[in-house]
Amino acid sequence: MKPNIQQELNTRMEMWRKLHDAGGPIGVPPQLLRDLGIYGGAQGIWVNKSRTAELSADGEGITVGVLHTGSSYADDMSEESVIYHYPKTGRPPGRDLSEVNATKAAKELGLPIFVIVYPSPSSNKRDVHLAWIQDWDDESSQFLIAFGKSPPPELPSSDAEDKTPFAIDEKRKRGEALVPTRPGQAKFKFRVLQRYGPQCAVCGIDVHELLDSAHLIPISENGNDDARNGLVLCAIHHRAFDAMFFAFDPETLSLQTRKNGPDLERLRIKRSSLQHLRKKPHPSAIEWRWQRWVKAIEAVTTD
């Protein structure tokens, strides 16, 4: 690491130490964050350009902190990471892009950032996480930011993931928090959107606020957070999927609905198979879900 980069790393770790000495990182006043240089404005991404411009290739500086209010994407936060969406504002052209590039530069230079979180929407205090940019996806316009004192491991590429064994049954510990969360929740959502693209697999809607990462084998059934165990579904079709209104034939990947249930037209489903996806879910996950769907139909028929 170059001396000036090492100095910036030391500066950020010293800011983190001072935050602890001042009673943080939970429930701290915003003024303290400004005094320490952890955050410096009302914008979502804080770049201390005067101190970090010379460290970046484009001279625009390196991101120091990001603000996550949770108001638009409340489900993107988990105990160990957060999905942070690229800024899209009405500011002069290039401002949003420069902040995105400044955040990418933090990863490229191996520098941590601070994630500032509202404990509740109306809170006058802030919680702070020391964090690292783990990955980004330009197509879905999002960063995956991991919390911790040291950089997280690199995420495997989608092609590399396809070559790894798929666990059909995974035991796990659930996270304990005031708002129920699950370790790996944010990373799973990021990876599923990255793998399949930011649009519903069955209707094509691409409004990010309405998109979910749905598990084929549910977590309640010891399903894993492998992206191959997921699909991008809008909120409505995710609910319909969980209600067993439809499933995918493991042989053809065609979408099948219940004989006595709502059909494709009524469900507003426009894509009758998964063949259009650039990547497919793991066959074992599709098969598991299909068998569970068949049993659910049999149970309804019997009743």
C-alpha positions in Angstrom: 0.0 0.0 0.0 1.4 3.4 -1.0 2.4 5.7 2.0 -0.4 8.2 1.3 -3.0 5.5 1.1 -1.7 4.0 4.3 -1.9 7.4 6.0 -5.6 7.7 4.9 -6.3 4.2 6.2 -4.7 5.2 9.6 -6.7 8.4 9.6 -10.0 6.5 9.2 -9.1 3.9 11.8 -8.2 6.7 14.2 -11.6 8.3 13.5 -13.2 5.0 14.4 -11.2 4.8 17.6 -12.2 8.4 18.6 -15.9 7.6 17.9 -15.6 4.7 20.4 -13.9 7.0 22.9 -16.8 9.4 22.6 -19.4 6.8 23.4 -20.1 5.5 20.0 -20.7 3.9 17.6 -24.4 3.4 18.6 -26.7 6.3 19.3 -24.4 9.2 18.6 -25.4 12.8 17.8 -24.9 13.9 14.2 -22.7 16.8 15.3 -20.1 14.3 16.7 -19.9 12.7 13.2 -19.3 16.1 11.6 -16.7 17.0 14.3 -14.8 13.7 13.6 -15.1 14.1 9.8 -17.0 10.8 9.5 -19.9 12.6 7.8 -20.1 16.1 6.5 -23.4 17.0 4.9 -27.0 16.2 4.0 -26.1 14.2 0.9 -26.2 10.4 0.9 -22.5 10.0 0.0 -19.9 12.1 1.9 -16.6 12.6 0.0 -13.9 14.6 1.8 -12.5 15.9 -1.5 -10.0 18.3 0.1 -8.2 15.5 1.9 -8.6 12.6 -0.6 -8.7 14.2 -4.1 -5.0 13.4 -4.6 -5.6 9.7 -3.8 -8.1 9.1 -6.6 -7.2 8.7 -10.2 -9.8 11.2 -11.4 -9.1 13.8 -8.6 -12.7 13.6 -7.3 -11.7 12.0 -4.0 -12.7 8.9 -2.0 -15.9 8.3 -0.2 -15.6 8.5 3.6 -19.2 7.9 4.7 -22.7 7.0 3.4 -26.0 7.7 5.0 -28.7 4.9 5.0 -32.0 6.2 6.3 -33.9 3.0 5.6 -36.9 5.0 4.3 -36.8 3.7 0.7 -35.0 0.3 1.0 -35.6 -0.8 4.6 -35.1 -4.5 3.8 -31.6 -3.9 2.3 -29.9 -3.9 5.7 -28.8 -6.9 7.6 -26.5 -7.5 10.6 -23.4 -7.9 8.5 -24.0 -5.9 5.4 -26.1 -3.4 3.5 -27.1 -2.8 -0.1 -26.5 0.8 -0.9 -28.1 2.2 -4.1 -26.3 4.6 -6.5 -27.5 8.2 -6.0 -30.0 9.5 -8.5 -30.6 13.1 -7.9 -31.4 16.3 -9.7 -28.0 17.8 -9.1 -25.7 18.9 -12.0 -24.7 16.2 -14.4 -21.7 14.2 -13.3 -22.2 14.8 -9.6 -23.9 11.4 -8.9 -21.4 9.6 -11.1 -18.5 11.2 -9.3 -19.9 10.0 -6.0 -20.3 6.5 -7.4 -16.7 6.5 -8.6 -15.5 7.8 -5.3 -17.2 4.9 -3.6 -15.7 2.4 -6.0 -12.3 3.9 -5.4 -12.6 3.1 -1.7 -12.7 -0.6 -2.6 -10.0 -0.3 -5.2 -7.7 1.4 -2.7 -8.6 -0.9 0.2 -10.0 1.8 2.4 -12.9 1.4 4.8 -15.9 3.7 4.9 -18.5 4.6 7.5 -22.2 3.6 7.2 -24.4 6.0 9.1 -27.8 4.6 10.0 -31.0 6.1 11.5 -32.0 3.8 14.4 -35.6 4.9 13.6 -37.0 7.2 11.0 -37.5 10.2 13.4 -34.4 9.6 15.6 -32.0 12.5 16.3 -29.2 10.0 16.9 -27.2 7.9 14.5 -25.7 4.4 14.5 -22.4 3.9 12.7 -20.7 0.9 11.2 -17.1 0.6 10.0 -17.5 -1.0 6.6 -15.9 -2.0 3.3 -17.2 -1.9 -0.3 -17.4 -5.7 -1.1 -18.8 -5.4 -4.6 -20.9 -3.3 -6.9 -23.3 -4.0 -9.8 -23.7 -1.2 -12.4 -26.8 -2.9 -14.0 -28.8 -2.8 -10.8 -27.0 0.4 -9.6 -26.0 -0.9 -6.2 -23.1 -1.5 -3.8 -22.8 -4.3 -1.4 -21.1 -2.9 1.7 -19.9 -5.3 4.4 -19.5 -4.4 8.1 -16.4 -5.3 10.0 -12.9 -4.3 11.2 -11.2 -5.9 8.2 -12.0 -6.2 4.4 -14.4 -9.0 3.5 -13.4 -11.8 1.1 -14.0 -11.3 -2.6 -17.3 -12.6 -3.9 -17.0 -15.3 -6.5 -18.1 -14.5 -10.0 -21.4 -16.0 -11.2 -19.6 -18.4 -13.4 -17.4 -19.6 -10.5 -20.4 -19.9 -8.3 -22.0 -22.2 -10.9 -19.1 -24.6 -10.5 -19.4 -25.0 -6.7 -21.5 -27.6 -4.9 -25.0 -26.7 -4.1 -26.3 -27.4 -0.6 -29.9 -28.5 -0.6 -30.2 -28.3 3.2 -28.4 -25.7 5.3 -28.6 -25.3 9.1 -28.2 -21.7 10.3 -28.5 -19.4 13.2 -31.0 -16.6 12.9 -30.0 -13.0 13.6 -31.3 -11.4 16.8 -32.3 -7.8 16.4 -35.2 -5.4 17.3 -36.3 -5.8 13.7 -36.0 -9.5 12.6 -33.1 -9.9 10.3 -31.0 -12.8 8.9 -27.3 -13.0 8.5 -26.6 -12.8 4.8 -29.9 -11.3 3.8 -28.5 -8.2 2.1 -25.7 -10.2 0.4 -28.3 -12.7 -0.9 -30.5 -10.0 -2.4 -27.5 -8.3 -4.0 -26.2 -11.6 -5.5 -29.6 -12.6 -6.9 -30.1 -9.2 -8.6 -26.6 -9.4 -9.9 -27.1 -12.9 -11.3 -30.5 -12.5 -12.9 -30.8 -8.8 -13.6 -33.0 -6.1 -11.8 -36.4 -7.2 -13.1 -39.2 -9.6 -12.0 -38.6 -13.0 -13.6 -42.3 -13.5 -14.5 -43.7 -10.0 -15.2 -40.6 -7.9 -16.2 -41.3 -5.0 -13.8 -38.0 -3.2 -13.1 -38.9 -0.8 -10.3 -36.2 -1.6 -7.8 -38.3 -0.6 -4.7 -40.8 -3.3 -5.8 -38.3 -6.1 -6.3 -37.5 -9.0 -3.9 -35.1 -11.8 -3.9 -37.2 -14.9 -3.4 -35.9 -18.2 -2.1 -36.9 -21.3 -4.0 -36.0 -23.4 -0.9 -37.2 -21.2 1.9 -35.0 -20.3 4.8 -37.7 -21.9 7.1 -36.9 -25.2 5.3 -33.1 -24.7 5.7 -32.7 -23.3 2.3 -29.4 -21.5 1.6 -28.4 -18.0 0.5 -26.7 -19.2 -2.6 -27.9 -17.0 -5.5 -28.9 -20.2 -7.4 -31.5 -20.7 -4.8 -33.1 -17.4 -5.7 -35.2 -15.6 -8.2 -36.0 -11.9 -8.7 -39.7 -11.4 -8.2 -41.8 -8.3 -7.7 -43.6 -8.0 -4.4 -46.9 -9.2 -5.8 -45.5 -12.3 -7.6 -43.2 -13.1 -4.6 -46.4 -13.3 -2.5 -48.1 -15.4 -5.1 -45.1 -17.7 -5.3 -45.1 -18.2 -1.5 -48.8 -18.9 -1.7 -48.1 -21.8 -4.1 -50.1 -20.2 -6.9 -47.4 -21.3 -9.4 -44.2 -23.2 -9.7 -41.7 -24.1 -12.4 -41.5 -27.5 -14.1 -38.0 -28.8 -13.5 -37.8 -30.4 -17.0 -38.9 -27.5 -19.1 -38.7 -24.5 -16.7 -42.2 -23.6 -17.8 -44.5 -21.9 -15.3 -47.4 -24.0 -14.1 -50.4 -22.8 -12.2 -53.1 -24.6 -10.1 -55.9 -26.0 -12.2 -58.5 -24.4 -9.9 -56.5 -21.3 -9.0 -55.8 -18.0 -10.8 -54.3 -18.4 -14.3 -51.4 -16.5 -15.8 -53.7 -13.7 -17.1 -55.3 -13.2 -13.7 -51.9 -13.3 -12.0 -50.6 -10.7 -14.5 -47.8 -13.0 -15.5 -46.2 -12.2 -18.8 -43.4 -14.7 -19.0 -44.5 -18.3 -18.9 -41.1 -19.9 -18.3 -37.6 -19.1 -17.0 -35.9 -19.8 -20.3 -35.4 -16.1 -20.9 -33.1 -15.7 -17.9 -29.4 -15.3 -18.7 -28.6 -17.5 -15.7 -30.9 -20.2 -14.4 -31.5 -21.3 -10.8 -29.9 -24.6 -9.6 -31.9 -27.6 -10.9 -32.0 -29.0 -7.3 -33.7 -25.9 -6.1 -36.2 -25.9 -8.9 -36.9 -29.6 -8.3 -37.3 -29.1 -4.5 -39.8 -26.3 -5.0 -41.7 -28.3 -7.7 -42.1 -31.3 -5.4 -43.3 -29.0 -2.5 -45.8 -27.4 -4.9 -47.2 -30.8 -6.1 -47.7 -31.8 -2.5 -49.5 -28.5 -1.7 -51.8 -29.1 -4.7 -52.5 -32.7 -3.6 -53.3 -31.4 -0.1 -55.8 -28.9 -1.4 -57.4 -31.5 -3.7 -57.8 -33.9 -0.8 -59.4 -31.3 1.4 
